[in-house]
Amino acid sequence: MRALDPDGVTVVTAGTIGFAIGIAVCWWSYPQLLALGKGWYLGVAITGTVIGVLGLAFSLFRVARRRKRHAGDAPEDPDTLPEAPPRRALEEQSEDATPSV
């Protein structure tokens, strides 16, 4: 079964947008958060957004690298990976080796 999003762009984008919305909500209610001693929520939202932007940049870099590598192959679906090479056949055991169970 192949992954739905092998590069994670969709998941990272959704998380980054969620943290960005969190920044707006925390900024809007910052005085109330300070009164409750929860002002650090804004810092968490900002940190999550920054990490998400970095993750999104890395994910997009992976997509571009994969498409560049497989540009000449022209697969049916651009998100699919090439077929994995077949596994080596089991090596014949020597006559003096005892079979494992």
MOUR-V113767 format. One record per helix or strand of 2 or more residues. SS is the DSSP state (a for helix, b for strand). FROM is the first residue (numbers start at 1). TO is the last residue. If there is no record, write none. Layout:
ss=SS from=FROM to=TO
ss=SS from=FROM to=TO
This chain:
ss=a from=9 to=28
ss=a from=30 to=35
ss=a from=40 to=69
